[in-house]
């Protein structure tokens, strides 16, 4: 039976969604300690949502080798957690009369430039995240969350497509077993044909017509 039906998995560090989620977690820890230090409950919930977004990407990637369904589910949990976190930041903006950057805002344009940098990390966005103006801080983090949610949404679309077209591990194992059985049947038929052919070619010494 083929031994390669378990695909490569666990390469979450190469996922742009994970790289962004890691920045979001670190940024949220910083933001909460600076601007929401007095509201312990909200602070803990926001940090937990940020952590859940990051960790579920990791867990989904690690589980993908044996269960594409689990990978899809956990990626969905990551997407939902970051959606919850986005709502918290939007609440902060509303309560503090902070406007979200528009499409033509210089800050939004700069974010687009930074998001195109390969393997961007916290240092890439540090000036924005740790800016003196809380409006800049929150807009940078909100932008990162929206980009990450988009990336996760695209990953889930690809996962659903792969599941429909290729199936999960159970289907792959079943397919591998059927292919192996068919291979064995073909090998047996070929052997039987060869044995019969060899039997006809070898004449029995007791045969009267044998010279």
ABEGO torsion letter per residue (X at the ends): XBAAABBBBGAAAABAAAAAAAAAAAAAAAAAAAAAAABAAAAAAAAAAAAAAAAAAAAAAAAAAABAAAAAAAAAAAAAAAAAAAAAAAAAAAAAGBBBBBAABAAAAAAAAAAABBGBBAAAAAAAAABABAAAAAAAAAAAAAAAAAAAAAAAAAAAAAAAAAEBAAAAAAAAAAAAAAAAAAAAAAAAAAAAAAAAABBBAABAABX
